[in-house]
Amino acid sequence: PTGVVFVNTTLLDTCNSGSFAEAIVTRGMLEKTAINKLTRAVGRATIVASSKDQVALEGFEGHGVFTYSVLKALNGLERYRNNRLTINDLATYVEETLPEITMKKWGYEQIPQKNLQGMDFPIGVK
């Protein structure tokens, strides 16, 4: 399993990682209130490799497929407005490419999950 944390961003490349994304949504009221205040101010994002019931496939170009998709997005900054990759751009890219790769290679559609809250924010600049 691989996890990466940018400021206010969590990326998890692990089996059943969708359960982590679900847990964020079901936190206690006091914790939710504090998180919501921070989220409105700066935004927060969680993008995970699979649903709570899915495996996260490994062994694609030396990485998990999720990690591979994230790296491809970060290495292709010229595709994005002003050479800036935002968290929404990253989530969209992973949602589009990851299931295609897993279906083509293994005949299995791995579905990444996301929880994006607050304003969009840049995570990569070229």
Buried (B, 14 or more C-beta within 10 A) or exposed (E): EBEEEEEBBBBBBBBBBBBBBBEBEEEEEEEBEEBEEEBEEEBBBBBBBBBBEBBBBBEBEEBBBBBBBBEBBBEBBEEBEEEBBBBBBBBEBBBEBBBEBBEEEEEEEBBBBBBBBBBEBBBBEE
